[in-house]
Amino acid sequence: MEQPENEASNTPTAHTSMSDRAKSAVTRLIMSLGSGEHIIVLAHEGSMAAAHVEIMELDALGAAACDAGELDALTALLAKSFTGALGGLVVRSRRGPGAEEEIVRGWRVRGRWLSPITEGEVFSAYCTHHETGEPISPEPNVTYRAGITLPQPARDA
């Protein structure tokens, strides 16, 4: 017997709310990253979205050079994740053109927001084979860091 769908999560208002939350989260994430080249990847229930964001200088508006389609796909998948499904987001950053060192940070989707994971959790995620669970060597020139705490929208604080 099929279970009825949760009507509250499928209403236009609920969808708009999740879309707005996702846009806010992505904007706050980009603003927190600072200048550099950033690859943002979100995985959610077997789906994946990625966006390449280049931030030359962050002004008061948070101007960033990026592919709008990639950013829209990332935001849409994040909104879907906020409806209660599991998801995780990682950012791989380089601080300038030709920079060899990369910084990797991570977040999990929790409570309709992005919750930072610890440096150890990021390291473990990147240095454990996803199928076998066996350890793998860290990548050269990569620093694993905890995710940055992103303030939630005021109405949710």
N, C-alpha and C positions, 0 to 999 in steps of 0.2 A: 504494500500500500504506500503510495507516495505521500510524503509529508508536504503540507502547504508551505509555500515560500514565505519567508519573513517579509511581510508587506512593508514594514517600516523602512527596511534597507533598500527597497526598490522604488520608493516614491521619488518624484522629481526633487523634492526638498532634501531628502536624505542624500541623493546622488550629488546635488549641488553642494551640499555641506561637505561631503567627502572630497569633491573636486577642489573646493576652496581650501580645505585643510591640506590637501596634497600640494597645491600651488604655494601655499604659505610655507610648508615644510621644505620644498625644493628651493624657494627663494631664500629662506633662512640658511639652508645648507650652503648654497652658493656664496652668500654673503660671508659665512663663517670660514670659507676655504681660503680666502685671500687670493693674491695674484699668483698666476701660474697656469699650468695646463692640467686639467682634471678629467679623468675618465670616471663617470658615475655609472655603476651597474646595480640594478635591482632585480632580485630573483623572487618570484612569487608563485607557489604551487605549479612548478613546471614551466612557467613563463618567464621570460627575461626581457628587460629593456635596458638600453645603454644610451648614454649621452656623453658626447665629448664637449667639454666646456673650457674655453680659453679665457682667462681673466687677465687682461694686461694691467689695468689699473682700476681698482674698484672705486667708483665715485659714490656720492650720496645715494644715487639711484641703483647702485649695484650693477652697472652695465657690464655685460659679459658677451663675448662672441661665442655663439653656439648655433647648432642646427636646430631650428624651431621644431621640426618634425620629431627629432630625437627627444627633445625636451618634452614635447607634448605626449609622446608615447611613454616616457618615464613617469610623467605626472599622472597619466591615466592609469598605469599599472599600480602606482602608489595609492591612488584613490581606491582602487579595487582591493588592495591589501588592507586598507583602513576599515574595510567592512567586516573584519574579524579573521581573515585568513592569515596564515603565517607568511612572513617575508623577511628578507634581509637585504641590506644595501651596503656596498663598499665603494670607496673612492680611492683611486690611485692618482697621486699628484706629483708633478714636477714643478719646481719653483721658477724655472726660467728656460728659455730656449737652449737646447743642448745640455741641460743639466742631467747628470748621470744618476744622482740619487733620487729615489722615489720614496714617497711616504704613502703607506696604505692604512686607511682607517675604516671602521665598520660600525654599523647600526643594525638593530633588529626592529621590526615593526611590532610595537607593543602599545596597547591602549590607544589606538588611533593616532599614534605619533611615532617618531623615530627615537629610539632609545639607544644611546651609545653603548657599545660593548668595550670590554677592557682590552688593553694591549695584548695580554695573554690569549684572550679569545680570538683576536685578529690573527695573531701568530699561529695559533692552533688551526684556525680555518685555512690558512694558506700553506701550512706545513704538515698537513695530514691528507693522505690520499683519500679522496671522497668515496671510493668504492671499497678499498681494502682496510682503511683505517690505519694503515702503516704510516710512520713518519716519513716525510720527504725533506730534503735540504732546503733551508731558506734561500730565497733568490739573492744573488749578489746585488749590492747597492740598493737594497730595499730596507727601509725602516718601518717596523710595524708599530702603530700607535693606537691608543684608544680613540673612539669616536668623540666628537665634540658635542657637548650638551647644547641642544637647540631649544630656545625658549618657545613654549607653546603659545598660541594666540591668547590674548588677554581674556577672552570670554571663557576659556577652558582652564585657566590657571588656578 
